[in-house]
Amino acid sequence: MAENTPSYVMYADLKRFGRVSNYEAARLLLSGECRDGERLSPRDRIEDRTFLSRRVVNAAPGELPPDFFEDAGRAAQSLVSLMLSRRPQGAESRASIERHYAGEAPEAMCRALRDHGIDANVYRNLVARVSARDDLAGAQRTALLLTLFLVMGCRSDPGEAVARTEDFVSRNLLSGARTAETSPGGRGQDDRAASGAGGTGLGLMRLFPDGSLRAVVYRLSEAEGGTVVGSLACEPGSITDVDADVSRRHLRIVCENGRWYAEGLGSTNGTAILAPGSDTPEPLEEPRSRRADGVAPARRRIRHGDVLLLGATTRFLVVRLAPEGA
């Protein structure tokens, strides 16, 4: 197991960048309520330095239960105020905090999440979305970015981060964490993929504009619910290795009677499919701006060698895989 847990990365960052000691951070992050059968609350127990260091700062993902923690949003507000009090006054001080929790801090947290087998893409995509929102005031954006960082450090739960963002946005803006519209685009770049018949055992590989492939194969599920592709998809087995203009639940791929089908999920920026040997992508789901109201979810069969085009820049090559267990 990697040495630097998400919790350790969080506390180390708050100390180095925020100038907040582990004790000070734990006072804000840990619950002051006593748990059943215990005399001291988690917050009271940090007076024991061994408990603070071993049990809290270096906690493994999922080791501490949810009721160990205070509300992350309130903790974030308090931490921002504490950080600002220890910096020169002025708008640039708050902007520097925002930049840090939109860039350097998420990079370190994502590395720790991946090292512990946790999908970091949902958190990464949330940070990109929050950073791009021009309807959030600077103070709101800073608080939300730090809240997400704290949720991942304390809970290591991408689903909790999504719920936290939606709650924040609904309370502050009365709107959803929406996807910025782009144009679906371009043709796939891999003309080397051989066409073939459909069948069980398919996967997706991320395809880039220069024709290169990420050396990771995402196996598609043959279970009833299939596989969801999206920037904030949290279902087991979801594929979240996507760019910022891909909707939270953009596309579902299912297997029925040995054949594979892609289904649009009402995405903002649409999906198209480029068949091997073709120069023209066939729309699966038009962008929302060009869809008629009440149109039924789109569905189309996919095969080995197809390229899925999600939004403006996200591309996946469909590849045939050996059956599981073969």
Backbone as numpy.savetxt, mean C-alpha at the origin, in Angstrom:
# Nx Ny Nz CAx CAy CAz Cx Cy Cz
15.26 -13.95 10.86 14.42 -12.76 10.86 15.30 -11.52 10.86
14.93 -10.52 10.11 15.73 -9.31 10.01 15.79 -8.62 11.39
16.91 -7.96 11.67 17.12 -7.32 12.96 16.23 -6.11 13.13
16.11 -5.28 12.10 15.36 -4.03 12.21 13.89 -4.27 11.94
13.10 -4.36 12.97 11.66 -4.54 12.82 11.03 -3.21 12.43
9.80 -3.22 11.90 9.10 -1.96 11.64 9.02 -1.08 12.88
8.81 -1.69 14.05 8.75 -0.91 15.29 10.09 -0.24 15.56
11.17 -0.97 15.41 12.50 -0.38 15.63 12.75 0.77 14.66
12.40 0.57 13.39 12.60 1.62 12.40 11.81 2.87 12.79
10.60 2.69 13.28 9.77 3.83 13.69 10.42 4.60 14.83
10.80 3.90 15.89 11.38 4.59 17.03 12.73 5.22 16.68
13.53 4.53 15.87 14.82 5.09 15.47 14.64 6.36 14.65
13.64 6.37 13.77 13.38 7.55 12.96 12.89 8.71 13.82
11.98 8.44 14.75 11.48 9.51 15.61 12.61 10.11 16.45
13.56 9.28 16.84 14.69 9.78 17.63 15.63 10.60 16.76
15.99 10.05 15.59 16.99 10.72 14.74 16.42 11.96 14.08
15.30 11.80 13.39 14.73 12.93 12.65 13.89 13.83 13.54
13.04 13.22 14.37 12.09 14.00 15.16 12.65 14.55 16.45
13.85 14.03 16.87 14.45 14.45 18.13 13.55 14.12 19.31
12.87 12.98 19.19 11.96 12.50 20.22 12.53 11.19 20.76
12.75 11.13 22.05 13.34 9.92 22.63 12.36 8.75 22.58
12.90 7.55 22.74 12.04 6.37 22.77 11.00 6.47 23.87
11.41 6.96 25.02 10.48 7.10 26.15 9.37 8.09 25.81
9.74 9.23 25.23 8.74 10.25 24.88 7.77 9.70 23.84
8.29 9.00 22.84 7.42 8.45 21.79 6.48 7.41 22.36
7.01 6.53 23.21 6.18 5.48 23.80 5.09 6.07 24.69
5.38 7.18 25.37 4.36 7.84 26.20 3.17 8.29 25.36
3.42 8.64 24.10 2.35 9.09 23.21 1.69 7.94 22.46
2.44 6.89 22.19 1.95 5.80 21.34 1.24 4.70 22.12
1.64 4.46 23.36 1.09 3.33 24.11 -0.13 3.74 24.92
-1.02 2.81 25.10 -2.28 3.04 25.80 -2.04 3.28 27.29
-2.85 4.17 27.85 -2.82 4.41 29.28 -3.85 3.59 30.03
-4.58 2.72 29.34 -5.60 1.89 29.97 -5.00 0.54 30.38
-5.36 0.10 31.59 -4.90 -1.22 32.04 -5.65 -2.31 31.29
-4.91 -3.33 30.88 -5.53 -4.46 30.21 -6.08 -5.42 31.25
-6.97 -6.33 30.84 -7.60 -7.26 31.78 -6.55 -8.02 32.59
-6.72 -7.99 33.93 -5.85 -8.76 34.80 -4.49 -8.14 35.05
-4.24 -6.95 34.53 -2.94 -6.31 34.71 -3.09 -5.04 35.55
-2.10 -4.82 36.40 -2.14 -3.67 37.32 -1.66 -2.40 36.64
-0.73 -2.53 35.73 -0.15 -1.38 35.05 -0.58 -1.34 33.60
-0.78 -0.14 33.07 -1.07 0.02 31.64 0.23 -0.11 30.85
0.13 -0.35 29.53 1.35 -0.38 28.72 2.18 0.90 28.88
1.51 2.06 28.98 2.24 3.31 29.13 2.99 3.35 30.45
2.35 2.86 31.54 3.02 2.85 32.84 4.23 1.93 32.85
4.20 0.88 32.06 5.26 -0.12 32.11 6.54 0.35 31.44
6.49 1.45 30.67 7.71 1.91 30.02 8.69 2.53 31.00
8.28 2.70 32.27 9.25 3.11 33.28 10.32 2.03 33.47
9.98 0.81 33.12 10.94 -0.30 33.11 11.69 -0.24 31.78
12.94 0.16 31.81 13.70 0.36 30.57 13.88 -0.94 29.79
13.97 -2.05 30.50 14.09 -3.33 29.80 12.82 -3.63 29.01
11.66 -3.39 29.62 10.39 -3.57 28.93 10.31 -2.66 27.71
10.71 -1.39 27.88 10.65 -0.44 26.78 11.53 -0.88 25.63
12.74 -1.29 25.93 13.68 -1.65 24.87 13.32 -2.96 24.20
13.10 -3.99 25.00 12.93 -5.34 24.42 11.51 -5.60 23.95
10.54 -5.17 24.74 9.16 -5.53 24.41 8.51 -4.53 23.47
8.89 -3.27 23.56 8.20 -2.23 22.79 9.00 -1.81 21.57
10.17 -1.25 21.77 10.94 -0.70 20.65 11.29 -1.79 19.64
11.65 -2.96 20.10 12.08 -4.03 19.20 10.99 -5.08 18.97
9.74 -4.71 19.18 8.64 -5.67 19.00 8.59 -6.17 17.56
8.36 -7.45 17.41 8.17 -8.04 16.08 6.77 -7.72 15.57
6.56 -7.71 14.26 5.22 -7.44 13.72 4.17 -8.36 14.32
3.09 -7.79 14.83 2.00 -8.57 15.41 2.22 -9.03 16.83
3.40 -8.73 17.40 3.69 -9.21 18.76 2.86 -8.48 19.80
2.64 -7.18 19.60 1.84 -6.40 20.55 0.41 -6.29 20.05
-0.58 -6.56 20.89 -1.98 -6.51 20.44 -2.45 -5.09 20.20
-3.53 -4.92 19.44 -4.02 -3.56 19.12 -4.31 -2.70 20.33
-4.79 -3.32 21.43 -5.15 -2.49 22.59 -3.93 -2.00 23.37
-2.74 -2.31 22.90 -1.53 -1.76 23.49 -1.34 -0.29 23.11
-2.03 0.15 22.04 -1.71 1.43 21.44 -2.84 2.45 21.59
-2.44 3.71 21.69 -3.36 4.83 21.59 -3.75 5.03 20.13
-4.70 5.94 19.90 -5.09 6.28 18.54 -3.90 6.90 17.82
-3.54 6.35 16.66 -2.36 6.81 15.94 -2.51 8.24 15.44
-3.72 8.65 15.10 -3.94 10.01 14.62 -3.66 11.04 15.70
-4.15 10.77 16.91 -3.87 11.70 18.01 -2.39 11.72 18.35
-1.76 10.55 18.34 -0.32 10.49 18.61 0.46 11.28 17.57
0.03 11.18 16.30 0.73 11.90 15.23 0.64 13.41 15.44
-0.52 13.90 15.80 -0.68 15.34 16.05 0.26 15.80 17.16
0.32 15.02 18.23 1.19 15.38 19.35 2.65 15.33 18.95
3.02 14.33 18.16 4.41 14.21 17.74 4.82 15.34 16.80
3.92 15.74 15.90 4.24 16.87 15.02 4.49 18.12 15.86
3.64 18.36 16.84 3.82 19.53 17.70 5.15 19.46 18.44
5.50 18.28 18.93 6.76 18.10 19.64 7.95 18.33 18.71
7.87 17.79 17.49 8.95 18.00 16.53 9.12 19.47 16.19
8.00 20.16 15.98 8.07 21.58 15.63 8.67 22.40 16.76
8.39 22.01 18.00 8.92 22.77 19.14 10.43 22.65 19.24
10.99 21.65 18.58 12.43 21.42 18.66 13.15 21.82 17.38
12.45 22.59 16.55 13.01 23.08 15.31 12.83 24.59 15.23
13.60 25.25 14.34 13.36 26.68 14.13 11.93 26.91 13.68
11.35 28.00 14.10 9.96 28.29 13.75 9.83 28.67 12.28
8.65 28.39 11.71 8.40 28.79 10.33 7.77 27.67 9.53
7.20 28.06 8.40 6.50 27.10 7.55 7.44 26.01 7.04
8.72 26.35 6.81 9.65 25.37 6.27 9.86 24.20 7.23
9.74 24.47 8.53 9.91 23.38 9.50 8.84 22.32 9.30
7.58 22.74 9.16 6.51 21.77 8.92 6.68 21.10 7.56
7.09 21.87 6.55 7.29 21.28 5.23 8.37 20.22 5.24
9.42 20.43 6.05 10.48 19.43 6.11 9.98 18.13 6.74
9.07 18.23 7.69 8.48 17.03 8.29 7.63 16.30 7.26
6.84 17.06 6.50 6.03 16.44 5.46 6.90 15.73 4.43
7.96 16.37 3.97 8.83 15.75 2.98 9.46 14.47 3.52
9.84 14.49 4.78 10.50 13.32 5.36 9.55 12.12 5.40
8.29 12.36 5.82 7.35 11.24 5.93 6.64 10.93 4.62
7.02 11.65 3.57 6.59 11.28 2.21 7.71 10.59 1.45
8.94 10.62 1.98 10.08 10.11 1.21 10.99 9.19 1.98
11.93 9.76 2.72 12.96 8.95 3.38 12.39 7.96 4.38
11.48 8.42 5.23 10.93 7.54 6.26 10.15 6.36 5.67
9.25 6.57 4.69 8.57 5.41 4.09 9.53 4.43 3.42
10.61 4.92 2.82 11.57 4.00 2.20 12.14 3.05 3.23
12.55 3.58 4.39 13.09 2.73 5.44 12.04 1.77 5.99
10.81 2.27 6.17 9.75 1.42 6.69 9.42 0.30 5.70
9.37 0.63 4.41 9.06 -0.40 3.41 10.11 -1.50 3.41
11.37 -1.14 3.57 12.43 -2.16 3.63 12.20 -3.09 4.82
11.86 -2.51 5.98 11.62 -3.34 7.16 10.40 -4.23 6.97
9.34 -3.71 6.37 8.15 -4.52 6.13 8.47 -5.69 5.21
9.19 -5.42 4.12 9.54 -6.50 3.19 10.43 -7.53 3.86
11.35 -7.08 4.71 12.24 -8.01 5.40 11.48 -8.96 6.31
10.29 -8.55 6.73 9.49 -9.39 7.60 8.30 -10.02 6.86
8.39 -10.06 5.53 7.38 -10.76 4.74 6.05 -10.06 4.64
6.02 -8.75 4.83 4.76 -7.97 4.76 4.75 -7.17 3.48
3.61 -7.16 2.80 3.47 -6.42 1.56 3.59 -4.92 1.83
4.67 -4.32 1.34 4.91 -2.89 1.56 4.26 -2.02 0.51
3.73 -2.61 -0.56 3.22 -1.80 -1.67 2.01 -0.97 -1.29
1.12 -1.53 -0.45 -0.08 -0.78 -0.06 0.33 0.49 0.68
1.25 0.37 1.62 1.72 1.55 2.35 2.40 2.53 1.41
3.26 2.03 0.54 3.94 2.91 -0.43 2.93 3.65 -1.29
1.90 2.94 -1.76 0.90 3.56 -2.62 0.06 4.59 -1.87
-0.25 4.31 -0.61 -0.99 5.27 0.20 -0.20 6.56 0.36
1.10 6.44 0.64 1.94 7.62 0.80 1.93 8.45 -0.48
2.03 7.77 -1.63 2.03 8.50 -2.91 0.71 9.22 -3.12
-0.39 8.59 -2.77 -1.70 9.21 -2.95 -1.89 10.42 -2.04
-1.53 10.23 -0.78 -1.68 11.34 0.16 -0.79 12.50 -0.25
0.42 12.22 -0.68 1.36 13.28 -1.07 0.84 14.07 -2.26
0.06 13.41 -3.13 -0.40 14.06 -4.36 -1.70 14.83 -4.18
-2.33 14.72 -3.03 -3.63 15.37 -2.85 -3.46 16.86 -2.64
-4.03 17.64 -3.55 -3.95 19.09 -3.41 -5.14 19.66 -2.64
-6.08 18.79 -2.24 -7.20 19.27 -1.45 -6.96 19.11 0.05
-5.78 18.63 0.41 -5.40 18.56 1.81 -4.52 19.77 2.14
-4.80 20.43 3.25 -3.91 21.48 3.72 -2.59 20.86 4.14
-1.54 21.66 4.15 -0.22 21.14 4.49 -0.19 20.45 5.84
-0.84 21.04 6.85 -0.85 20.45 8.18 -1.60 19.12 8.18
-2.69 19.04 7.40 -3.43 17.78 7.31 -2.58 16.69 6.66
-1.92 17.05 5.59 -1.11 16.06 4.86 0.03 15.56 5.75
0.67 16.48 6.47 1.75 16.09 7.36 1.25 15.13 8.43
0.13 15.45 9.05 -0.43 14.60 10.11 -0.79 13.22 9.58
-1.38 13.17 8.38 -1.80 11.89 7.83 -0.59 11.04 7.44
0.43 11.65 6.85 1.63 10.89 6.49 2.30 10.31 7.72
2.38 11.10 8.79 2.99 10.57 10.02 2.09 9.51 10.64
0.77 9.70 10.58 -0.15 8.67 11.09 0.08 7.34 10.41
0.22 7.35 9.08 0.45 6.10 8.35 1.77 5.45 8.77
2.81 6.28 8.95 4.10 5.77 9.40 3.97 5.10 10.77
3.22 5.72 11.67 3.02 5.16 13.00 2.21 3.86 12.95
1.17 3.84 12.13 0.36 2.61 12.00 1.22 1.45 11.54
2.09 1.70 10.55 2.93 0.61 10.06 3.98 0.22 11.08
4.51 1.19 11.84 5.49 0.86 12.86 4.89 0.11 14.03
3.69 0.50 14.45 3.05 -0.14 15.60 2.34 -1.44 15.23
1.63 -1.42 14.10 0.74 -2.53 13.77 1.22 -3.37 12.59
2.02 -2.79 11.71 2.49 -3.49 10.50 1.33 -4.08 9.71
0.24 -3.32 9.64 -1.01 -3.81 9.04 -1.43 -2.88 7.91
-1.20 -3.26 6.64 -1.61 -2.40 5.53 -3.11 -2.09 5.53
-3.93 -3.06 5.91 -5.37 -2.83 5.94 -5.75 -1.75 6.93
-5.09 -1.72 8.07 -5.33 -0.67 9.06 -4.94 0.69 8.50
-3.85 0.73 7.72 -3.42 1.99 7.12 -4.46 2.51 6.13
-5.03 1.61 5.34 -6.08 2.01 4.39 -7.29 2.56 5.14
-7.73 1.83 6.18 -8.90 2.27 6.95 -8.63 3.60 7.61
-7.43 3.79 8.11 -7.08 5.04 8.77 -7.15 6.21 7.78
-6.64 5.99 6.57 -6.67 7.05 5.56 -8.10 7.41 5.19
-8.93 6.38 4.96 -10.31 6.64 4.58 -11.05 7.39 5.68
-10.80 7.02 6.93 -11.46 7.69 8.04 -11.00 9.14 8.13
-9.71 9.37 7.98 -9.17 10.73 8.04 -9.79 11.60 6.96
-9.79 11.08 5.74 -10.30 11.87 4.62 -11.79 12.13 4.77
-12.54 11.12 5.18 -13.99 11.31 5.31 -14.31 12.32 6.40
-13.55 12.33 7.47 -13.80 13.28 8.56 -13.37 14.70 8.19
-12.28 14.81 7.44 -11.74 16.13 7.15 -12.22 16.73 5.84
-12.54 15.86 4.86 -12.90 16.39 3.54 -14.24 15.89 3.04
-14.85 14.95 3.75 -16.13 14.37 3.33 -16.05 13.82 1.91
-14.91 13.18 1.60 -14.75 12.54 0.29 -13.83 11.36 0.43
-13.82 10.48 -0.58 -12.98 9.30 -0.50 -11.56 9.57 -0.94
-10.68 8.63 -0.64 -9.28 8.73 -1.09 -9.23 8.34 -2.55
-9.57 9.29 -3.40 -9.83 8.95 -4.78 -8.54 8.87 -5.61
-8.66 8.25 -6.76 -7.55 8.12 -7.69 -7.56 9.29 -8.66
-6.42 9.95 -8.84 -6.33 11.02 -9.83 -6.44 10.44 -11.22
-7.22 11.09 -12.09 -7.45 10.55 -13.42 -6.25 10.76 -14.33
-5.97 9.74 -15.14 -4.96 9.82 -16.19 -5.58 9.24 -17.45
-4.79 9.01 -18.45 -5.29 8.36 -19.66 -4.71 6.96 -19.73
-5.54 5.97 -20.08 -5.00 4.64 -20.20 -4.08 4.62 -21.39
-2.93 3.92 -21.25 -2.16 4.21 -22.38 -1.21 3.24 -22.92
-0.88 3.52 -24.13 0.27 2.91 -24.74 0.12 1.45 -25.01
1.00 0.96 -25.81 1.00 -0.45 -26.13 1.98 -1.15 -25.23
1.81 -2.45 -25.08 2.77 -3.23 -24.34 4.09 -3.26 -25.06
5.16 -3.57 -24.32 6.49 -3.46 -24.89 7.12 -4.82 -25.19
6.47 -5.91 -24.85 7.13 -7.19 -25.01 6.54 -7.94 -26.20
7.25 -7.95 -27.31 6.79 -8.68 -28.48 7.36 -10.08 -28.53
8.14 -10.43 -27.49 8.76 -11.75 -27.49 7.87 -12.80 -26.88
6.83 -12.36 -26.15 5.99 -13.33 -25.47 5.22 -14.17 -26.48
5.31 -15.43 -26.34 4.62 -16.33 -27.27 3.17 -16.46 -26.88
2.32 -16.51 -27.87 0.91 -16.72 -27.58 0.69 -18.17 -27.23
-0.42 -18.42 -26.55 -0.70 -19.80 -26.19 -2.10 -19.92 -25.69
-2.51 -21.13 -25.47 -3.86 -21.38 -24.99 -3.95 -21.03 -23.52
-5.15 -20.71 -23.07 -5.36 -20.46 -21.66 -5.32 -21.76 -20.90
-5.51 -21.70 -19.59 -5.48 -22.90 -18.78 -5.02 -22.56 -17.39
-5.01 -23.56 -16.52 -4.61 -23.31 -15.16 -3.13 -23.00 -15.09
-2.76 -22.29 -14.02 -1.37 -21.95 -13.82 -0.95 -20.72 -14.59
-1.48 -19.55 -14.22 -1.04 -18.29 -14.82 -0.49 -17.39 -13.73
0.40 -16.49 -14.15 0.94 -15.50 -13.24 1.13 -14.19 -13.97
1.45 -13.15 -13.23 1.72 -11.82 -13.80 3.15 -11.42 -13.46
3.80 -10.76 -14.43 5.12 -10.16 -14.22 5.04 -8.69 -14.58
5.58 -7.84 -13.74 5.55 -6.39 -13.99 6.45 -6.07 -15.17
5.91 -5.35 -16.14 6.59 -5.02 -17.38 6.80 -3.51 -17.44
8.02 -3.09 -17.79 8.37 -1.67 -17.80 8.51 -1.17 -19.24
8.45 0.17 -19.41 8.45 0.74 -20.77 9.65 0.34 -21.62
10.79 0.05 -21.00 11.96 -0.34 -21.79 11.96 -1.81 -22.16
10.87 -2.52 -21.82 10.77 -3.94 -22.15 11.29 -4.86 -21.07
11.86 -4.30 -19.99 12.39 -5.15 -18.92 11.27 -5.65 -18.03
11.52 -6.76 -17.38 10.55 -7.38 -16.48 11.13 -7.41 -15.07
10.26 -7.13 -14.09 10.69 -7.34 -12.70 10.81 -8.84 -12.46
11.86 -9.23 -11.77 12.13 -10.67 -11.60 11.28 -11.26 -10.47
9.99 -10.98 -10.50 9.04 -11.53 -9.54 7.82 -11.99 -10.32
7.35 -13.19 -10.03 6.15 -13.71 -10.67 5.04 -13.77 -9.62
3.93 -13.09 -9.89 2.78 -13.11 -8.99 1.81 -14.17 -9.48
1.77 -15.29 -8.77 0.86 -16.38 -9.17 -0.58 -15.97 -8.93
-1.44 -16.21 -9.93 -2.86 -15.90 -9.82 -3.58 -17.03 -9.11
-4.48 -16.66 -8.24 -5.19 -17.65 -7.44 -6.29 -18.34 -8.25
-6.39 -19.64 -8.06 -7.46 -20.40 -8.69 -8.66 -20.56 -7.75
-8.58 -19.98 -6.56 -9.69 -20.03 -5.62 -10.86 -19.20 -6.14
-12.00 -19.35 -5.52 -13.24 -18.75 -6.03 -13.13 -17.23 -6.16
-12.51 -16.56 -5.21 -12.45 -15.11 -5.25 -11.42 -14.55 -6.21
-10.55 -15.41 -6.74 -9.55 -14.95 -7.68 -8.50 -14.06 -7.03
-7.89 -13.21 -7.85 -6.83 -12.30 -7.41 -7.22 -10.87 -7.75
-7.14 -9.98 -6.77 -7.43 -8.57 -7.00 -6.11 -7.83 -7.23
-6.10 -6.96 -8.24 -4.96 -6.10 -8.52 -5.39 -4.67 -8.20
-4.61 -3.98 -7.38 -4.98 -2.61 -7.05 -3.98 -1.98 -6.10
-3.97 -0.67 -6.06 -2.98 0.03 -5.25 -3.20 -0.15 -3.76
-4.46 -0.36 -3.33 -4.76 -0.51 -1.91 -5.50 -1.80 -1.63
-5.37 -2.78 -2.49 -6.06 -4.05 -2.31 -5.46 -4.80 -1.13
-6.31 -5.27 -0.22 -5.82 -5.93 0.99 -6.28 -7.37 1.12
-7.00 -7.90 0.13 -7.38 -9.30 0.18 -6.15 -10.19 0.13
-6.19 -11.36 0.75 -5.04 -12.26 0.68 -4.65 -12.53 -0.78
-3.35 -12.44 -1.06 -2.86 -12.71 -2.40 -3.01 -11.57 -3.38
-3.46 -10.40 -2.94 -3.62 -9.27 -3.85 -2.28 -8.85 -4.44
-2.34 -8.25 -5.63 -1.15 -7.73 -6.30 -1.20 -6.21 -6.21
-0.22 -5.63 -5.53 -0.21 -4.19 -5.28 1.00 -3.50 -5.88
1.74 -4.21 -6.70 2.94 -3.65 -7.34 2.50 -2.83 -8.55
1.96 -1.63 -8.27 1.34 -0.81 -9.31 1.72 0.65 -9.09
1.42 1.48 -10.10 1.69 2.91 -10.00 0.49 3.64 -9.39
0.68 4.95 -9.13 -0.27 5.70 -8.31 -1.63 5.90 -8.97
-1.72 5.79 -10.30 -3.02 6.04 -10.94 -3.87 4.78 -11.05
-3.41 3.68 -10.49 -4.20 2.45 -10.44 -5.12 2.53 -9.23
-6.38 2.19 -9.43 -7.37 2.30 -8.36 -7.08 1.31 -7.24
-7.70 1.59 -6.11 -7.44 0.74 -4.93 -7.78 -0.71 -5.21
-8.91 -0.97 -5.86 -9.29 -2.32 -6.32 -9.63 -2.14 -7.81
-8.65 -2.34 -8.63 -8.73 -1.96 -10.03 -9.26 -3.09 -10.91
-8.82 -4.30 -10.63 -9.05 -5.42 -11.54 -9.09 -6.72 -10.74
-9.95 -7.63 -11.16 -9.96 -8.98 -10.57 -9.71 -10.00 -11.67
-8.91 -11.01 -11.36 -8.64 -12.09 -12.32 -9.09 -13.39 -11.68
-9.95 -14.12 -12.39 -10.52 -15.35 -11.85 -10.31 -16.50 -12.84
-10.33 -17.70 -12.28 -10.23 -18.90 -13.11 -11.53 -19.68 -13.01
-12.11 -19.99 -14.16 -13.36 -20.75 -14.21 -13.22 -21.86 -15.22
-13.33 -23.09 -14.76 -13.26 -24.26 -15.64 -11.98 -24.26 -16.48
-10.88 -23.88 -15.83 -9.59 -23.91 -16.51 -9.31 -22.72 -17.40
-10.24 -21.77 -17.49 -10.03 -20.57 -18.29 -9.93 -19.36 -17.36
-9.12 -18.41 -17.78 -8.86 -17.23 -16.95 -9.55 -16.00 -17.54
-10.14 -15.19 -16.64 -10.86 -13.99 -17.06 -10.42 -12.79 -16.21
-10.28 -11.66 -16.88 -10.03 -10.39 -16.20 -11.33 -9.61 -16.13
-11.62 -9.05 -14.97 -12.86 -8.32 -14.75 -12.53 -6.92 -14.23
-13.09 -5.88 -14.86 -12.93 -4.53 -14.35 -13.73 -4.35 -13.08
-13.20 -3.56 -12.16 -13.87 -3.31 -10.88 -14.29 -1.85 -10.73
-14.59 -1.21 -11.87 -15.03 0.18 -11.81 -13.88 1.15 -11.57
-12.71 0.84 -12.12 -11.53 1.66 -11.88 -11.68 3.07 -12.45
-10.88 3.97 -11.94 -10.89 5.34 -12.43 -10.29 5.46 -13.82
-9.17 4.78 -14.04 -8.40 5.01 -15.26 -8.40 3.86 -16.26
-9.18 2.83 -15.99 -9.42 1.82 -17.00 -8.32 0.80 -17.20
-8.66 -0.22 -17.99 -7.76 -1.34 -18.30 -7.93 -1.72 -19.76
-6.83 -2.07 -20.40 -6.86 -2.60 -21.76 -5.99 -3.84 -21.82
-6.17 -4.64 -22.87 -5.40 -5.88 -23.04 -4.79 -5.88 -24.43
-3.47 -6.12 -24.47 -2.75 -6.22 -25.73 -2.42 -7.68 -25.98
-2.99 -8.24 -27.04 -2.73 -9.64 -27.38 -1.40 -9.77 -28.10
-0.74 -10.93 -28.01 0.52 -11.13 -28.72 0.37 -10.88 -30.22
1.30 -10.11 -30.79 1.28 -9.84 -32.21 0.40 -8.69 -32.63
-0.36 -8.12 -31.68 -1.26 -7.02 -32.00 -0.59 -5.70 -31.68
-0.93 -4.66 -32.46 -0.44 -3.32 -32.19 -1.45 -2.47 -31.43
-2.67 -2.97 -31.30 -3.75 -2.15 -30.74 -4.35 -2.81 -29.51
-4.23 -2.17 -28.34 -4.86 -2.73 -27.14 -6.38 -2.71 -27.26
-7.00 -3.75 -26.76 -8.46 -3.83 -26.72 -8.94 -3.40 -25.33
-9.84 -2.43 -25.28 -10.31 -1.97 -23.96 -11.04 -3.10 -23.22
-10.70 -3.27 -21.97 -11.47 -4.13 -21.08 -12.47 -3.28 -20.30
-11.97 -2.17 -19.77 -12.82 -1.23 -19.03 -12.35 0.18 -19.38
-13.23 0.98 -19.95 -12.88 2.34 -20.31 -12.63 3.17 -19.04
-11.84 4.23 -19.13 -11.71 5.13 -17.98 -13.08 5.66 -17.57
-13.22 5.98 -16.31 -14.51 6.42 -15.78 -15.06 7.62 -16.53
-14.17 8.51 -16.97 -14.63 9.71 -17.68 -15.27 9.38 -19.02
-15.01 8.18 -19.55 -15.58 7.81 -20.85 -16.60 6.68 -20.74
-16.93 6.26 -19.52 -17.89 5.17 -19.34 -19.28 5.73 -19.17
-20.22 5.05 -19.75 -21.62 5.42 -19.55 -22.07 4.92 -18.18
-22.95 5.67 -17.54 -23.48 5.27 -16.25 -24.23 3.95 -16.38
-24.08 3.10 -15.37 -24.82 1.85 -15.34 -24.26 0.74 -16.20
-23.08 0.95 -16.80 -22.47 -0.10 -17.62 -22.06 -1.25 -16.72
-22.37 -2.48 -17.12 -22.04 -3.66 -16.33 -20.52 -3.86 -16.30
-19.99 -4.46 -15.22 -18.55 -4.70 -15.14 -18.05 -5.47 -16.37
-16.94 -4.99 -16.92 -16.38 -5.62 -18.11 -15.66 -6.92 -17.74
-15.63 -7.86 -18.70 -15.00 -9.16 -18.45 -14.45 -9.69 -19.76
-13.24 -10.22 -19.71 -12.64 -10.76 -20.93 -11.65 -11.85 -20.59
-11.59 -12.85 -21.44 -10.65 -13.95 -21.22 -9.22 -13.47 -21.48
-8.28 -13.97 -20.67 -6.87 -13.67 -20.88 -6.08 -14.96 -21.02
-4.94 -14.85 -21.72 -4.10 -16.01 -22.00 -2.63 -15.66 -21.82
-1.84 -16.70 -21.79 -0.38 -16.53 -21.76 0.06 -15.62 -22.91
0.92 -14.64 -22.59 1.43 -13.73 -23.62 0.68 -12.43 -23.72
-0.53 -12.33 -23.15 -1.24 -11.06 -23.14 -0.50 -10.07 -22.25
-0.70 -8.79 -22.52 -0.20 -7.73 -21.65 -1.39 -6.94 -21.13
-1.49 -6.81 -19.81 -2.55 -6.03 -19.19 -2.05 -4.62 -18.98
-2.82 -3.63 -19.43 -2.45 -2.22 -19.32 -3.41 -1.54 -18.36
-2.93 -1.20 -17.19 -3.75 -0.58 -16.15 -3.36 0.89 -16.05
-4.32 1.77 -16.29 -4.03 3.19 -16.23 -2.99 3.58 -17.26
-2.18 4.58 -16.92 -1.24 5.14 -17.89 0.07 4.39 -17.98
0.52 3.75 -16.89 1.89 3.25 -16.90 2.08 1.84 -16.35
1.10 1.26 -15.71 1.27 -0.05 -15.10 0.98 -1.16 -16.12
1.95 -2.03 -16.31 1.84 -3.11 -17.30 2.19 -4.44 -16.63
1.43 -5.49 -16.98 1.74 -6.83 -16.52 1.71 -7.79 -17.71
2.74 -8.61 -17.80 2.78 -9.69 -18.78 2.15 -10.93 -18.16
1.22 -11.55 -18.87 0.59 -12.78 -18.41 1.47 -13.95 -18.84
1.86 -14.79 -17.88 2.77 -15.91 -18.18 2.17 -17.21 -17.67
2.43 -18.28 -18.42 1.97 -19.60 -18.03 2.90 -20.16 -16.97
2.32 -20.79 -15.92 3.09 -21.38 -14.85 2.74 -22.87 -14.72
3.67 -23.60 -14.18 3.37 -25.00 -13.86 2.31 -25.04 -12.78
1.44 -26.03 -12.79 0.43 -26.14 -11.74 1.10 -26.18 -10.36
0.42 -25.62 -9.35 0.96 -25.64 -8.00 1.15 -27.09 -7.56
2.31 -27.32 -6.95 2.61 -28.66 -6.48 3.22 -29.56 -7.52
3.33 -29.04 -8.79 3.90 -29.88 -9.84 5.41 -30.01 -9.68
